[in-house]
Amino acid sequence: MDAEFSAETAVSRIAAAIGEPARARMLYCLLDGHARTSTELALVAEVSPSTASVHLGHLKDRGLVRVLAQGKHRYYSLEGAHTAAALEALMVAAVGPDNRFVSNTPQRLRAARTCYDHIAGTIAVALHDRFEELGWLTTAPSYDVSVVGVQALAALGIDIDATRALRRRFAYACVDWSERRPHIGGALGAALLKVALKRKWVSQDLDSRALRVTRAGYREIEFHFGVRL
């Protein structure tokens, strides 16, 4: 009972930390994987620098953000992929199960964006489904890559053995808040984003989560995966 109460108390405290609007804006701003200063996050949260520092201290105490000191500057980022996954799941819950998400955000953000360190949006869901169709990705009982998938991804420059060896979850279904269907999260999802950026299939905005599919990206994604965007 004590352990259960402690776990519930910890969850309620984290929920309270996320639930404050200014802190929520800071956290969702950091969901693009970039580290930012308290001054930048104050602008995002629409609060004073001193208030932003208090909020960030609270988020750090709750294990939601980490801070890196570099010279005179302190940079804040999400604590890790598990925090990003929780924030993405909360977005799905906030939208609700009955209605398809409609927002005023630009179409390019819904089409392709980062979810911490992997690809989200329409393109990511399409790739997830296509990998299943091709037999590269298995989803039951858990997410894994088949033998043919290992070979296909190796041809793109993804070393599956090295990806498995990373100290993080290999692959899982990350429910996409705008599509309400899964895209690939975890180390495998991060590896796919790295390949897409390296091959210049997508380019990343410096000040938002948006990814822009390049002209070469449209062509190459269709060639390698049979996905027309």
JORAPE-V644514 format. One record per backbone hydrogen bond with DSSP energy under -0.5 kcal/mol. CO is the residue of the C=O (numbers start at 1). NH is the residue of the N-H. E is the energy in kcal/mol with one decimal. If there is no record, write none. Layout:
co = <CO & CO>
nh = <NH & NH>
e = <E & E>
//
This chain:
co = <1 & 2 & 3 & 4 & 5 & 6 & 7 & 8 & 9 & 10 & 11 & 12 & 13 & 14 & 15 & 16 & 20 & 21 & 22 & 23 & 24 & 25 & 26 & 28 & 29 & 30 & 31 & 36 & 37 & 38 & 39 & 40 & 41 & 42 & 42 & 48 & 49 & 50 & 51 & 52 & 53 & 54 & 55 & 56 & 57 & 58 & 59 & 59 & 60 & 64 & 66 & 68 & 70 & 73 & 74 & 75 & 76 & 77 & 80 & 80 & 81 & 82 & 83 & 84 & 85 & 86 & 87 & 88 & 89 & 90 & 91 & 92 & 106 & 106 & 107 & 108 & 110 & 111 & 112 & 113 & 114 & 115 & 115 & 118 & 120 & 121 & 122 & 123 & 124 & 125 & 126 & 127 & 128 & 129 & 130 & 131 & 131 & 131 & 132 & 136 & 138 & 144 & 146 & 147 & 148 & 149 & 150 & 151 & 152 & 153 & 153 & 154 & 157 & 158 & 159 & 160 & 161 & 163 & 166 & 169 & 170 & 172 & 172 & 173 & 174 & 176 & 181 & 183 & 183 & 185 & 185 & 186 & 187 & 188 & 189 & 190 & 191 & 192 & 193 & 194 & 195 & 196 & 196 & 197 & 201 & 203 & 209 & 210 & 211 & 212 & 214 & 215 & 216 & 217 & 218 & 219 & 220 & 221 & 221 & 222 & 226 & 227>
nh = <5 & 6 & 7 & 8 & 9 & 10 & 11 & 12 & 13 & 14 & 15 & 16 & 17 & 18 & 19 & 20 & 24 & 25 & 26 & 27 & 28 & 29 & 30 & 31 & 32 & 33 & 116 & 76 & 41 & 42 & 43 & 44 & 45 & 46 & 47 & 52 & 53 & 54 & 55 & 56 & 57 & 58 & 59 & 60 & 61 & 62 & 64 & 65 & 63 & 79 & 77 & 75 & 73 & 70 & 38 & 68 & 36 & 66 & 83 & 84 & 85 & 86 & 87 & 88 & 89 & 90 & 91 & 92 & 93 & 94 & 95 & 96 & 109 & 110 & 111 & 112 & 122 & 123 & 211 & 120 & 116 & 117 & 118 & 115 & 113 & 125 & 126 & 127 & 128 & 129 & 130 & 131 & 132 & 133 & 134 & 135 & 136 & 137 & 135 & 146 & 144 & 138 & 150 & 151 & 152 & 153 & 154 & 155 & 156 & 156 & 158 & 157 & 159 & 160 & 163 & 164 & 165 & 166 & 168 & 187 & 188 & 174 & 185 & 175 & 183 & 180 & 176 & 174 & 185 & 172 & 189 & 190 & 191 & 192 & 193 & 194 & 195 & 196 & 197 & 198 & 199 & 201 & 202 & 200 & 214 & 212 & 114 & 205 & 213 & 203 & 218 & 219 & 220 & 221 & 222 & 223 & 224 & 225 & 227 & 226 & 228 & 229>
e = <-2.9 & -2.6 & -2.3 & -2.5 & -2.6 & -2.4 & -2.3 & -2.4 & -2.0 & -2.1 & -2.7 & -2.1 & -1.9 & -2.3 & -2.2 & -0.8 & -2.5 & -2.3 & -1.8 & -2.5 & -2.5 & -1.7 & -1.7 & -0.5 & -0.9 & -2.0 & -3.1 & -3.5 & -2.2 & -2.1 & -1.5 & -1.7 & -2.6 & -1.0 & -2.0 & -2.5 & -2.0 & -1.6 & -2.4 & -2.8 & -2.1 & -1.9 & -2.4 & -2.3 & -2.2 & -1.5 & -2.7 & -0.8 & -1.6 & -2.2 & -2.0 & -3.0 & -1.9 & -3.2 & -0.6 & -2.7 & -2.4 & -2.8 & -0.5 & -1.7 & -2.6 & -1.8 & -2.2 & -2.4 & -2.3 & -2.1 & -1.7 & -1.6 & -2.3 & -2.6 & -1.7 & -1.6 & -1.1 & -1.2 & -2.4 & -2.0 & -1.7 & -2.3 & -2.5 & -3.3 & -0.5 & -1.1 & -1.1 & -3.2 & -1.9 & -2.2 & -2.2 & -2.2 & -2.3 & -2.4 & -2.2 & -2.7 & -1.6 & -2.3 & -2.5 & -0.5 & -2.1 & -1.6 & -1.1 & -2.4 & -2.3 & -2.6 & -2.5 & -1.9 & -2.3 & -2.7 & -1.9 & -1.5 & -0.5 & -0.7 & -2.5 & -1.3 & -0.7 & -0.9 & -2.2 & -2.6 & -1.5 & -0.9 & -2.3 & -2.4 & -2.9 & -0.7 & -2.8 & -0.7 & -2.3 & -2.7 & -2.5 & -2.7 & -0.6 & -1.0 & -0.7 & -2.2 & -2.1 & -2.0 & -1.9 & -2.2 & -2.1 & -2.3 & -2.4 & -2.7 & -2.7 & -2.8 & -1.4 & -0.9 & -2.4 & -2.9 & -2.2 & -2.1 & -0.6 & -2.1 & -2.2 & -1.6 & -3.2 & -2.7 & -1.5 & -2.0 & -3.0 & -2.0 & -1.1 & -1.5 & -0.6 & -0.6>
//
